[in-house]
């Protein structure tokens, strides 16, 4: 697949491959490319007018049809960081002429609600083409470090980034066509890249569902032909390993959205007899690096990507980006297109002349016996105080807060001990396992 510059004014197909090639499969159903394009044209003819559409479809195939139909109409898919009514309403307020597309009615119904028909209409016609410069989507950051930010994407950028992803992952399945089962929502940029764009712009088949529990994942994988690619997150991968569930043979497991512990990567490879490949990226940049976490600490850049280390972050230069994007991540550049992550400037703490990082403090807390999940944050400074307090949420049903702090104190400088440390039933992780800062702060405030 040629990697055209995302800003060049040329046309790219909406989907690649022969008309008879399978695009979606699962539960005995099979949809070829020709049928899919007929669905896209049929739905595009029904869509309401507007400039933006919040795509809330939960069925992955219907999301894909809606996504392409919206683009075919010249409108822009809005991909909110969650389906919470307040989040959807905020996204609509920030974008003019925004309506909502879905396949199941939320409660309450958002403004401008349009439901996909149960039986998708079909309309024959020419294979659709989109201009490389056409804006087709706006993705939003998760809000884990503040308010969600909007990031527009063009069709040319998606074509180029998908070609890079195929080069980075294609050796997992070789010359065969992989079937993709994903536990992440298609609205998340990682889910979009791996489970929507890959089947559209590369030889791959998608599974329409979004399995959550381990047995659901095993069932979804059994419904698609080999070679099978599981697209997931560290949270879901941990649940799969701990469940002891048996999975059908896998070509590989891809994970992102949060740091993958090396021990978990190694355990997953041993459990499921396959390679676990972690990818690195962001809503702003899309995927730009990969590593085999079980045996590697360093990341390898995807073809054409270049990093420039700065004092407060890192510049990312990539063929699919119209210009450099600055991320808050700090890196150590290595030879041959490799790098090590060194945390984020915003995560670095300096209290009483001593330094630590929120990421390292969180890992120490998660390693305490009996702790199932945890997060450490720095609160905003109180009036008259130069720095904010360190606080933590912990899921540890069989441990007392005082006991956890006592164990932490043995290996942690007292100035970094979290106060308060609050036990909760579960952390407020979103659909991709991330922790929006406002949700964490609300739980901490709830115990005051």
Helices and strands as residue ranges (DSSP letters): E 11-13, E 22-26, E 29-32, H 33-44, E 52-55, H 60-72, E 76-79, H 85-93, E 98-102, E 113-115, E 129-131, E 135-140, E 150-154, H 155-169, G 170-172, E 178-182, H 189-192, I 193-197, H 198-201, E 204-207, H 214-222, E 228-233, H 234-243, E 252-256, H 262-272, E 276-282, E 286-291, E 299-301, E 306-309, E 314-317, E 325-327, E 329-334, E 338-344, G 345-347, E 348-351, E 354-357, H 358-366, E 373-378, E 390-395, H 401-409, G 414-416, E 421-423, H 437-446
